[in-house]
Amino acid sequence: MMKKLNPSLYVVFFAFAYFSSFAYAERLVMITGANRGLGLLLSEQFAQGGDKVIAVHRHNETPASLNSLKTKYPGKIIMEKLDLTDLNEVIKLGEQYRHKKTPIDILINNAGIYSPREPQNNTFQNLIQNLPQLEESMHTNAEAPMLLSSSLLPNITQGTEKMIIFLGSAGSRFSVDDNKRNRMGLTYVMSKSALHKAIDQAATDLKNPQKCLSQATCKDEQQVTMVGIDPGWVDTDMGKGSKNSQPETGTAEQATKKIYQLITSGTLNHTMSGQLINTSGQKLDW
């Protein structure tokens, strides 16, 4: 004869089953430039929060920083090599993920360069001498992130968040003051200004039902949130590029926390698409 179970056990079981239905759903987040600076800190922040991160880097050998992160957060870090100056590589990575039909919840285009580093060597007067740096800046800061985002659009529309984030630059706005203008390098400003306008146009395209990839995906495309976030001038390797520049936002850790909270707090939505915003979510006129 079977022993009758204590009724309190049924209560515990069903309570567990009920609250388990609200358990955290792991997101898949792709972050470029993930081996250092804000990219590395954002990768750790998302992994620590329970998400899985596709950490994109450009090195032939896996950076020690990402190996450490993978050890610290088992099963949370996937590493991908990608040279953003090679647009064919960008296309191939997009094809790889489209073929696997992997839903990507959030894409963070973080990777960027500032070259030449000193503003006095990065001017209109010596632009001819900086032609290689100009080409590299345009590829890395504008063309590649937009191409990667476009290539991964089918994956992003399958995700739950449907979010494409670009790290922008308030210093590359038309409305910036002269003090900040004098601290900026021309190659960087050209590339980031191009990115800002591309975000604006791409967001407009996504909202237009006549430009959808297909009628089946149209609704999902219109729900994509695409914004540029200005992290401020922080103490990363790139932020320290100019001896005349001082951090305006604070430490990289502080900026990372603000960006993470902005992305995950529910503040961002598709009605904000096309905007350049700061880490508080305020629109910046550019």
N, C-alpha and C positions, 0 to 999 in steps of 0.2 A: 504493500500500500504506500503510495507516494505521500510524502510529508507536505502539508499545506504551507505555502510560503507566507511569510509575514507581510501583511498589506503595506507596511511602511516601505518595504523593498520596491514594491510597484511604484510608489510615489517617487522614490529616488531615481528609479530607472527612467520613468517618463519625464521627469524634470531634467535629467541629463540629456535625453534625446531632444527635448524641446530647445534647451539652450545651445546645444551643439549645432542646431540648424542655423544659429546666428554666428557661428565661428567665422574667424577672419578668412576671407578668400584671398589667397596669394595672387599678387599681380605680377606680370612680367614687364620689366622696365629695361629699355635699352638706353645706355648712356655712352656717348662718344667722349674720347679724351679721358677715359676712366682711370688711367694709371697714376694721375697726380692732380694736385690742386683741387678745385671745386668738383671735378669729375670723380676723383677718388673718394672725396668726402661724401658726395651724394650717393655713390655706390654703397658705401658703408651704411649710410643713413637708411637707405631703402632695404638693404639686407637685414639690418638690425630691426627694422620695423616689420619683418616677416615676408618681404617680397623677394622675388627672384630677379637677379640683375644680369643682363647681357652687357658685360664690360668690354667696350670696344677700345682697342689701343693700336698704335701704328708700328710697334717694334717687332723685329723678327723673332726675338726671344721674349717669352712672357716676363713682364716687369716683376721685380721682387715684391713691389707694393701690392700687386694683384694676387700673387701667390700667397702672400700673408693673409689677404682678405679672404681668399678661398679656404684657407685653413681655419680661419677664425669663424667663418659662417659656412659650414659644410652643406653642400647641396643648394646653396643660394647664388653662387657666382658661375656664370658661363662666360668664357673669354673668346673674343673674336678679334682677329688682326685685320686692320683696315687702314690703308694709307689714303687719307682724304685728298691728297694732291693727285691721285690717280683715279680719275672718274670712272674708268673701266672697272676698277676694284669695287667702287661704290655700287655700280650697277650689278656686279656679280653677287655681292652680299645681299642686295635686295632680292635678286632672283632666287638665291638659296633659301631665304625665308619665305618667299611667296610659294615656292615649290613645296615646302614643308607645311604650308598653310598654318603657320604658328601665329596665334593671336598675340599681338603686342599691345599692352594696355597703355603704356606711356613711352614716348620716344623723347629723349632729352639730348638735343644737339648742343653739347657743351664744348667740344674741341674747338680751339681757335689759336691763332698765332698773332704776334705783334712784332713785325720786323720791317726795317731795322728798329732796334729797341730804343735808341735815343731820339727824341723828337727833333733835335737839331740836325740829325743825319737822315731824317725821314720827312722831307719837305718837297714842295712843288719845284724848288730850284734844282734839286738833285734827283728828280724822279727818274731820269734816264738811267742814272747809275743804279737805281733800285728796281729796275725792271724785273729781275728774277724774284725779288721779294714781293713785288706787286702781284705777279702771276700766282705765286704761292699763297698770298693772302686772299686773293679772289677765289681761288680753288677751295681753300680750307674754311674760310669764314663765310662764304656766300654760296658758291656753286654746289659744293659737295653736300652741305647739310640740306639744301633744298632738294637736290637730286635724291638723296637717301630717303628723305621724307616722302617724296612722290613715289619712289620705288616701293616703299613699305606701306603705302596707303591701304592696300587690300588687307594687310595684317592688322593695321591700326583700327580699321572699321570693324574688324571682328572682335576687338578687345572691349573690355567693359568701360574703360575710362575714355577711350578715343581721344587721346591728348598728344599733341605735338608741341614741344617746347624748344625754343631757341634762346640761347643766351645772347642778348643784344648789348648795346652800348649807348648809354645816355650821352656820352661825349661825342657821339657821331651824329647827333641831331642837328637840324638847321637852326634850332632855337637856343643852342648852347651858348653860354657866356664866353667872352674873349679870354678870360683867365683859363678856362678849361680848353678852349681851342688851342691855345699856345702850348698846351701839354700833350696834344694829340699828334700822332704821326699820320701822314697823308695816306699811306698804303692801307693802314688800319681803318681810317675813316671811310675811305672809298669802299672797302669791302663790307664794312658793317652797315653803311648807308644803303648799299645794294641789297643786303640781307633784309633790312627793315622794310624796304619797298616791296621786296619779293614776298615777305610775310603778308603784307597788306593785300597784294594781288592774289596770292594763293588762297587766302581766306575768302576773298570775293569769289573766286572760281568754285570753291567748295560749296558756297551757298547757292550757286546758280544751278537749278535743276537741268538746264540745257547743256551743262558741261560735265555731267556725271559720267563715271566709267560705264555704268549700266543702270537701267531703271531699277534693277534688283538691289543695287547698292546705294541708290540715290539718297534715301532717308538717312542711312548711316553716315554717308559723306557729309551731309548737312549738320550732323551732330558732332562733328570733329571740332575740338577746341584747339586752335593754333595761335599761340602768342609768343612774343619776344619778352624775355625778362631781363632787365638790367640789374646785375648783382651789385652795382656800385664798384668803386675802386678799392679792391681788397688786397691783402698781402699774400697773393699767390706769386709764383715765379713770373707770370706775365704782368701782374700788377706792379711788380717791383722793377719792371723793365726800364723805367725812367728814374734817374737819380732825383729829378725835380718833383716827382709825384709822391703824394702822401695818401695813405688809405683814407677814404672818405666814408666807407661803410663800416670798417672795423676788420676783425680777423676773418679768415676764410671760414673758420668754424661757425662764426656768427652768421655770415652770409648764407652758408649752407643750410643752417637751421631754418632761416627765414624762407629760403626757396622751397625747402622740403614742406614746410607748413603751408605755404601758399599753394603748392601743387596738390597736397593731400587733404586740405581742409574743406574742400567743396566750394571754395571761393571762385575758382575758375569755371567758366562754362562757355558754350559755343557762341553765346551772344557777344563775348569779348574778343572773338577771333579777329585777327588782323592788327591788334593793338600791341604797342610797346608799353610795358608796365614796369613799375619798380617792385621790390620785394614785399611791399605792403599791399600790392594789388592795385595801386593807383595808376591811371592812364598817364603816359608821358607824351606830350605833343612833340612831334619830331619834324 
